Amino acid sequence: MTAFDKAFDGKAFDDNAIENKGFEKKDFEDKSSEDKDFDGKVFSRKAFDRALGAFAGLALGDALGMPTQSMSPREIAEDYGDLDGLTAAGPRQRIAAGMPAGSVTDDTEQAVLLAELLIACDGRLPADEFARRLLSWERDMIAKDSLDLLGPSTKAALQRLQDGEDPATTGQGGSTNGAAMRVTPVGIAVPFEPRVPFLDAVQDSARITHNSSLGLAAAAAVGAAVSAGIEGADAAEAVAIGADYADLAECRAHWAAGGRIGPRVRWAAKLLREADPADHHRLLVDLVGTSVAAQESVVAALALVAASTDPWATLRTAARAGGDTDTVAAMAGAVLGAVHGVSVWPADALAAVQARNGLDLASLSTGLLALRERHRI
């Protein structure tokens, strides 16, 4: 049984049953190059496999990194060892204190929020409604006594928006990874070519919180890599496209000081590809960095993708590296899933994450791919 079989609320298809999502097993066999979604829109089975793989990889990476986020590599090694799989938050985990194994964090929850808004608004992202949903999400987290709240750039930008500032300027100081961590639905919903509509969509998703050269470039890099993977790019090609789109995007936004995303992605990808995989952990910690700064965590995620030979092992490396582990692993998982498809992920782990968090990644992927097909008309 593969992760593709288990993608629907952890239930497998059999030859005689229609499962709860309205699909039959025959819908996913390779007897034809095209399948229909709920509304009669047509997209390929491979596109669905990769879109679902991207969302699944994001959630799995997030859940793997949940218990280690904001901890040092030494603390992680002491508390979790090799981190072989999904693990509950340990005694030194402060942000996700008490969370059970398989729980996701803001990375997945904000990506789901963004996906639902894209689908509900027919591909648009109204700034006021996006801001309202982000603030509502944080209020829910506070009510649960969670410390997993809005990041520093998003929090500051939304406060400025509430104070009456123009949404076009609230995100100019956002240079962290918040827009990049949630951008996967845009990568699924919009083809990376032609460039302008894709960059417009990424900027719409980042504008109110991360409309700086670093924040926007980081979101464009991850989003373009995901979109390229869905179109059939391999990992190296997807990362190269991501770096190129980072270069294009940074010119659209308010300049922020820091190492440029595109050149740093190219440098770090080459660094890890030429290194022994056993040395990747040290290189991430010592040279690339894994903080919330976009020029560290986003670069680390894409470099890991470029050098990956085992996607699940790559996510485990990200989750053990310290710093913003859940976000690095989530972004790497999104791109690797887009490149390889959902079957690359452990089926039991994916089923556990979906069940634990009440996720319906198949329906979200279907809705986003329906939007993608409209861009081709």
RAZIMO-V273335 format. One record per residue. N is the residue number from 0. RES is the residue in one letter. SS is DSSP state (helix for helix, strand for strand, loop for the rest). PHI is phi as a letter, one per 40 degrees, with the letter a starting at -180 (none if undefined). BURIAL is + if it has 24 or more other ideal C-beta (glycine too) atoms within 12 Angstrom, else -. Layout:
# RAZIMO-V273335
{{N;RES;SS;PHI;BURIAL} {N;RES;SS;PHI;BURIAL}}
This chain:
# RAZIMO-V273335
{{0;M;loop;none;-} {1;T;loop;b;-} {2;A;loop;c;+} {3;F;loop;c;+} {4;D;loop;c;+} {5;K;loop;c;+} {6;A;loop;c;+} {7;F;strand;c;+} {8;D;loop;f;+} {9;G;loop;g;+} {10;K;strand;b;+} {11;A;loop;c;-} {12;F;loop;c;+} {13;D;loop;b;-} {14;D;loop;c;-} {15;N;loop;b;-} {16;A;loop;b;-} {17;I;loop;c;-} {18;E;loop;c;+} {19;N;loop;c;-} {20;K;loop;c;+} {21;G;loop;g;-} {22;F;loop;b;+} {23;E;loop;b;-} {24;K;helix;d;-} {25;K;helix;c;-} {26;D;helix;c;+} {27;F;helix;b;+} {28;E;loop;c;-} {29;D;loop;c;-} {30;K;loop;c;-} {31;S;loop;a;-} {32;S;loop;c;-} {33;E;loop;b;-} {34;D;strand;b;+} {35;K;strand;b;-} {36;D;loop;c;+} {37;F;loop;d;-} {38;D;loop;c;-} {39;G;loop;g;-} {40;K;loop;c;+} {41;V;strand;b;-} {42;F;strand;a;+} {43;S;loop;c;+} {44;R;helix;d;+} {45;K;helix;c;+} {46;A;helix;c;+} {47;F;helix;c;+} {48;D;helix;d;+} {49;R;helix;c;+} {50;A;helix;c;+} {51;L;helix;c;+} {52;G;helix;c;+} {53;A;helix;c;+} {54;F;helix;c;+} {55;A;helix;c;+} {56;G;helix;c;+} {57;L;helix;c;+} {58;A;helix;c;+} {59;L;helix;c;+} {60;G;helix;c;+} {61;D;helix;c;+} {62;A;helix;c;+} {63;L;helix;c;+} {64;G;helix;c;+} {65;M;helix;d;+} {66;P;loop;c;+} {67;T;loop;b;+} {68;Q;loop;d;+} {69;S;loop;g;+} {70;M;loop;c;+} {71;S;loop;c;-} {72;P;helix;d;+} {73;R;helix;c;-} {74;E;helix;c;-} {75;I;helix;c;+} {76;A;helix;c;-} {77;E;helix;c;-} {78;D;helix;c;-} {79;Y;helix;b;+} {80;G;loop;g;-} {81;D;loop;c;-} {82;L;loop;f;+} {83;D;loop;c;-} {84;G;loop;a;+} {85;L;loop;c;+} {86;T;loop;b;+} {87;A;loop;c;+} {88;A;loop;c;+} {89;G;loop;c;+} {90;P;loop;c;-} {91;R;loop;c;-} {92;Q;loop;c;+} {93;R;loop;c;-} {94;I;loop;c;+} {95;A;loop;b;+} {96;A;loop;d;-} {97;G;loop;g;-} {98;M;loop;c;+} {99;P;loop;c;-} {100;A;loop;d;+} {101;G;loop;g;+} {102;S;loop;c;+} {103;V;loop;c;+} {104;T;loop;b;+} {105;D;helix;c;+} {106;D;helix;d;+} {107;T;helix;c;+} {108;E;helix;c;+} {109;Q;helix;c;+} {110;A;helix;c;+} {111;V;helix;c;+} {112;L;helix;d;+} {113;L;helix;c;+} {114;A;helix;c;+} {115;E;helix;c;+} {116;L;helix;c;+} {117;L;helix;d;+} {118;I;helix;c;+} {119;A;helix;c;-} {120;C;loop;b;-} {121;D;loop;f;-} {122;G;loop;g;+} {123;R;loop;c;-} {124;L;loop;b;+} {125;P;loop;c;-} {126;A;helix;d;+} {127;D;helix;c;-} {128;E;helix;c;-} {129;F;helix;c;+} {130;A;helix;c;+} {131;R;helix;c;-} {132;R;helix;c;+} {133;L;helix;c;+} {134;L;helix;c;+} {135;S;helix;c;-} {136;W;helix;c;+} {137;E;helix;c;+} {138;R;helix;d;-} {139;D;helix;c;-} {140;M;helix;c;+} {141;I;helix;c;-} {142;A;helix;c;-} {143;K;loop;c;-} {144;D;loop;g;-} {145;S;loop;c;+} {146;L;loop;c;-} {147;D;loop;c;+} {148;L;loop;b;+} {149;L;loop;d;+} {150;G;loop;c;+} {151;P;helix;c;+} {152;S;helix;c;+} {153;T;helix;c;+} {154;K;helix;d;+} {155;A;helix;c;+} {156;A;helix;c;+} {157;L;helix;c;+} {158;Q;helix;c;-} {159;R;helix;c;+} {160;L;helix;c;+} {161;Q;helix;c;-} {162;D;loop;c;-} {163;G;loop;h;-} {164;E;loop;c;-} {165;D;loop;c;-} {166;P;helix;d;+} {167;A;helix;c;-} {168;T;helix;b;-} {169;T;helix;c;+} {170;G;loop;c;+} {171;Q;loop;c;+} {172;G;loop;c;+} {173;G;loop;c;+} {174;S;loop;b;+} {175;T;strand;c;+} {176;N;loop;c;+} {177;G;helix;c;+} {178;A;helix;c;+} {179;A;helix;c;+} {180;M;helix;c;+} {181;R;helix;b;+} {182;V;loop;c;+} {183;T;helix;d;+} {184;P;helix;d;+} {185;V;helix;c;+} {186;G;helix;c;+} {187;I;helix;c;+} {188;A;helix;c;+} {189;V;loop;b;+} {190;P;loop;c;+} {191;F;loop;c;+} {192;E;loop;b;-} {193;P;loop;c;-} {194;R;helix;c;+} {195;V;helix;c;-} {196;P;helix;c;-} {197;F;helix;c;+} {198;L;helix;c;+} {199;D;helix;c;+} {200;A;helix;c;+} {201;V;helix;c;+} {202;Q;helix;c;+} {203;D;helix;d;+} {204;S;helix;c;+} {205;A;helix;b;+} {206;R;helix;d;+} {207;I;helix;c;+} {208;T;helix;b;+} {209;H;helix;b;+} {210;N;loop;c;+} {211;S;strand;b;+} {212;S;helix;d;+} {213;L;helix;c;+} {214;G;helix;c;+} {215;L;helix;c;+} {216;A;helix;c;+} {217;A;helix;c;+} {218;A;helix;c;+} {219;A;helix;c;+} {220;A;helix;c;+} {221;V;helix;c;+} {222;G;helix;c;+} {223;A;helix;c;+} {224;A;helix;c;+} {225;V;helix;c;+} {226;S;helix;c;+} {227;A;helix;c;+} {228;G;helix;c;+} {229;I;helix;c;+} {230;E;loop;c;+} {231;G;loop;h;-} {232;A;loop;c;+} {233;D;loop;c;-} {234;A;helix;c;+} {235;A;helix;c;+} {236;E;helix;c;+} {237;A;helix;c;+} {238;V;helix;c;+} {239;A;helix;c;+} {240;I;helix;c;+} {241;G;helix;d;+} {242;A;helix;c;+} {243;D;helix;c;+} {244;Y;helix;c;+} {245;A;helix;c;+} {246;D;helix;c;+} {247;L;helix;c;+} {248;A;helix;c;+} {249;E;helix;c;+} {250;C;loop;c;-} {251;R;loop;c;+} {252;A;loop;b;+} {253;H;strand;c;+} {254;W;loop;c;-} {255;A;loop;b;+} {256;A;loop;c;-} {257;G;loop;i;+} {258;G;loop;d;+} {259;R;loop;c;+} {260;I;helix;c;+} {261;G;helix;d;+} {262;P;helix;d;-} {263;R;helix;c;+} {264;V;helix;c;+} {265;R;helix;c;+} {266;W;helix;c;+} {267;A;helix;c;+} {268;A;helix;c;+} {269;K;helix;c;-} {270;L;helix;d;+} {271;L;helix;c;+} {272;R;helix;c;+} {273;E;loop;c;-} {274;A;loop;c;+} {275;D;loop;c;-} {276;P;helix;d;-} {277;A;helix;c;-} {278;D;helix;c;-} {279;H;helix;c;+} {280;H;helix;d;+} {281;R;helix;c;-} {282;L;helix;c;+} {283;L;helix;c;+} {284;V;helix;c;+} {285;D;helix;c;-} {286;L;helix;b;-} {287;V;helix;c;+} {288;G;loop;g;+} {289;T;loop;b;+} {290;S;loop;c;+} {291;V;loop;c;+} {292;A;strand;d;+} {293;A;helix;d;+} {294;Q;helix;c;+} {295;E;helix;b;+} {296;S;helix;c;+} {297;V;helix;c;+} {298;V;helix;c;+} {299;A;helix;c;+} {300;A;helix;c;+} {301;L;helix;c;+} {302;A;helix;c;+} {303;L;helix;c;+} {304;V;helix;c;+} {305;A;helix;c;+} {306;A;helix;b;+} {307;S;loop;c;+} {308;T;loop;b;-} {309;D;loop;a;-} {310;P;helix;d;+} {311;W;helix;c;+} {312;A;helix;c;+} {313;T;helix;c;+} {314;L;helix;c;+} {315;R;helix;c;+} {316;T;helix;c;+} {317;A;helix;c;+} {318;A;helix;c;+} {319;R;helix;c;+} {320;A;loop;c;+} {321;G;loop;g;+} {322;G;loop;g;+} {323;D;loop;c;+} {324;T;helix;c;+} {325;D;helix;c;+} {326;T;helix;c;+} {327;V;helix;c;+} {328;A;helix;c;+} {329;A;helix;c;+} {330;M;helix;c;+} {331;A;helix;c;+} {332;G;helix;c;+} {333;A;helix;c;+} {334;V;helix;c;+} {335;L;helix;c;+} {336;G;helix;c;+} {337;A;helix;c;+} {338;V;helix;c;+} {339;H;helix;b;+} {340;G;loop;g;+} {341;V;helix;c;+} {342;S;helix;c;+} {343;V;helix;c;+} {344;W;loop;c;+} {345;P;loop;c;+} {346;A;helix;c;+} {347;D;helix;c;-} {348;A;helix;c;+} {349;L;helix;c;+} {350;A;helix;c;+} {351;A;helix;c;+} {352;V;helix;c;+} {353;Q;helix;c;+} {354;A;helix;c;+} {355;R;helix;c;+} {356;N;helix;b;+} {357;G;loop;g;-} {358;L;loop;c;+} {359;D;loop;b;+} {360;L;helix;c;+} {361;A;helix;c;+} {362;S;helix;c;+} {363;L;helix;c;+} {364;S;helix;c;+} {365;T;helix;c;+} {366;G;helix;c;+} {367;L;helix;c;+} {368;L;helix;c;+} {369;A;helix;c;+} {370;L;helix;c;+} {371;R;helix;d;+} {372;E;helix;c;+} {373;R;helix;c;+} {374;H;loop;c;+} {375;R;loop;c;-} {376;I;loop;c;-}}
